[in-house]
Amino acid sequence: MANIKSAKKRILVIETRTARNKAIRSAVKTVSKKVESAVAAGDKELAKTNLQAAISEIEKACTKGVYHKNTAGRKVSRLTKLVNTLN
């Protein structure tokens, strides 16, 4: 355990940020699963609407610094490719 006051403060800040990052990652996973389940069910319209929500959530995570730009792009690309298989 840290003895220095600034180090103790940093530990608290890290815990807060870790919780926020986990929540954001979890939200991205949830919307991604919704897209995948819609594709598995063969529902084209639901898949497209869920894809838009997923892209929005992924971009938000990217701007907040939770995901790297390339990681966000890769996730969006894979989901879009998956939805396009319904055509």
N, C-alpha and C positions, 0 to 999 in steps of 0.2 A: 504494500500500500504506500502511496506517495505521502511524503511528509511536508513538502513545500506547498504553500497555498495555491500558487498558480497551477501546479500539477494536479491538485485536487479539483480545481475548477475545470481544467481540460478534460478530466475523466467524466465529469458531469455533462459537459458539452458533447463529448463523444457518444455517451449513452443516448442523449437526446437525438442526435443526428442519426445514429444507428437505428433507432426506433422509427424515425421518419422514413429513412431509406428502405427499411423492411416493409413498411406499409405501402410505399409506392411500388416496390417490386412485386408485392403480393397483388396489388390492383392490376398491374400489367399482366401477370400470369392469369388472373381471373378472366380478363377480357380476351386474352389469347385463347383460353380454353373454350370460351363462348363461341368464338369464330370457328375453332376446330370442330366443336360439336355440331354447329349449324351445317358445316361442310359435310360431316359424316352423315347427317340426316338428309342431306341433299336439298336443303332449303336455301335457294339462291338469294332471295330478297333479305332474309334474316342474316345470312352470312355477310352480305354487303353492308347492311346497317351496323352489324357488330364489328366489321372491319374498320369502318369509319371511326367508331368509338375506340377501338384498339389503337389505331394510328394516332389519334388525339392523345390518348393516355401515354403511349410510348414517347411521343414528342415532348410531352410535359416532363416526363422522367428525364429525358435527355437535357432539356433546358435547366432542370434543377441540379444536374450534375450526377444523377444516380447512375445513368448509363452513358457510356462513351458514344460519340456521334456515330461511329461505324457500327457499334453494337445495335443502336437504335435502328439504323438503316437496314441492317441485316434482318432484324426481327420483322420490320415492316415489309421487307422484300419477300421473306418466306411466307408470311401470312397472305400477302397479295397473290403470290404465286399459287398458294393453296386454294384461294377463293376462285382464281381464274380457271382452275381445273374443272369447275362446274359448268363452264361454258361449252 
